[in-house]
Amino acid sequence: MSAQQLDVPVVEHEGDGQAASCGLSEVRGLKAGGDGFLAIRSGPGTTYRKIGELHNGDRVNQFSAQGDWVGIATSDGIIDQPGVCANDGPARKLTGTGLGWVHSDWLLWIAP
């Protein structure tokens, strides 16, 4: 999954290099008898294309949010910008692989 597939880019917030500009979250609460996955989408909403899946226990870095939707980077993705989660400059659009959008109801915040 690459940034070129995103209809809405994932943005890392402005930072001062001191505080984290993203946070670690874990997928939790998906029903075992349901679909069994959390859809990763190309933008913040169900009308956007499904570009991947996450499962209970998967961890992601959580970035920008739009309503109940969160821009994420998967643990196996590779982000092109240096210093991710320690941004020491203005907000920036992220590029690379493993980026997308998921609904926040299924994410448990673990750490900044």
C-alpha positions as CSV (number, residue, x, y, z in Angstrom):
1,M,0.0,0.0,0.0
2,S,1.5,3.3,-1.0
3,A,0.8,7.0,-0.5
4,Q,-0.1,7.2,-4.2
5,Q,-3.2,5.2,-3.5
6,L,-4.5,7.6,-0.9
7,D,-7.3,10.0,-1.9
8,V,-6.7,12.0,1.3
9,P,-3.1,12.3,2.5
10,V,-2.1,11.4,6.1
11,V,-0.6,14.4,7.8
12,E,1.8,14.5,10.7
13,H,1.1,17.4,13.0
14,E,3.5,20.3,13.5
15,G,6.0,19.5,16.2
16,D,8.8,21.0,18.3
17,G,11.0,17.9,18.3
18,Q,10.4,17.5,22.1
19,A,6.9,15.9,22.2
20,A,5.7,13.0,20.0
21,S,3.8,14.0,16.9
22,C,2.1,10.7,16.6
23,G,1.0,7.9,19.0
24,L,1.1,4.1,19.1
25,S,-2.3,2.4,19.0
26,E,-3.5,-1.2,18.9
27,V,-6.5,-2.7,17.1
28,R,-8.9,-4.0,19.7
29,G,-12.6,-5.1,19.9
30,L,-13.2,-6.6,16.5
31,K,-15.8,-9.3,16.8
32,A,-14.4,-12.8,16.2
33,G,-17.6,-13.8,14.5
34,G,-17.7,-10.7,12.3
35,D,-15.6,-9.8,9.3
36,G,-12.6,-10.1,11.6
37,F,-10.8,-7.1,10.2
38,L,-10.6,-3.3,10.3
39,A,-10.6,-1.9,6.8
40,I,-7.8,0.5,5.9
41,R,-9.2,3.1,3.5
42,S,-7.8,5.6,1.1
43,G,-9.5,8.5,2.9
44,P,-11.5,9.2,6.1
45,G,-14.8,7.5,5.5
46,T,-16.6,4.3,4.2
47,T,-17.0,5.8,0.8
48,Y,-13.3,5.7,0.2
49,R,-11.6,2.6,-1.3
50,K,-10.5,-0.3,0.9
51,I,-6.7,-0.6,0.5
52,G,-5.8,-3.0,3.3
53,E,-6.9,-4.7,6.5
54,L,-5.9,-4.8,10.2
55,H,-6.7,-7.4,12.8
56,N,-7.0,-7.5,16.6
57,G,-3.5,-7.0,18.1
58,D,-2.1,-5.1,15.1
59,R,-0.2,-1.9,16.0
60,V,-0.2,1.3,14.1
61,N,1.2,4.8,14.5
62,Q,-1.7,7.2,14.7
63,F,-1.4,10.7,13.1
64,S,-4.0,13.2,11.9
65,A,-7.7,12.8,12.5
66,Q,-10.8,13.9,10.6
67,G,-13.9,13.3,12.8
68,D,-13.9,9.6,13.9
69,W,-11.3,8.7,11.2
70,V,-7.6,8.5,11.9
71,G,-4.6,8.6,9.5
72,I,-2.3,5.7,10.3
73,A,0.9,4.0,9.4
74,T,1.1,0.3,9.7
75,S,4.0,-1.4,11.5
76,D,5.3,-2.9,8.3
77,G,5.1,0.3,6.3
78,I,8.0,2.5,5.4
79,I,7.6,6.3,5.6
80,D,9.8,8.4,3.3
81,Q,10.3,11.3,5.7
82,P,12.9,11.2,8.4
83,G,12.1,11.7,12.1
84,V,8.6,10.4,12.0
85,C,6.8,10.8,15.4
86,A,9.5,13.4,16.3
87,N,8.6,16.1,13.8
88,D,10.5,19.3,14.6
89,G,8.9,21.5,12.0
90,P,5.6,22.4,10.3
91,A,2.8,19.9,9.6
92,R,3.7,17.6,6.7
93,K,2.0,15.2,4.3
94,L,3.5,11.7,4.8
95,T,4.5,9.5,1.9
96,G,5.6,5.9,1.7
97,T,4.0,2.6,2.2
98,G,1.6,1.4,4.9
99,L,-0.4,4.6,5.1
100,G,-4.2,4.9,5.2
101,W,-7.3,5.7,7.3
102,V,-9.2,3.7,9.8
103,H,-12.2,4.3,12.1
104,S,-11.0,5.3,15.6
105,D,-13.6,3.1,17.4
106,W,-11.3,0.1,17.0
107,L,-8.0,1.7,18.2
108,L,-6.7,1.6,21.7
109,W,-4.2,4.4,22.5
110,I,-1.0,2.7,23.9
111,A,1.6,5.5,24.0
112,P,2.6,8.8,22.6
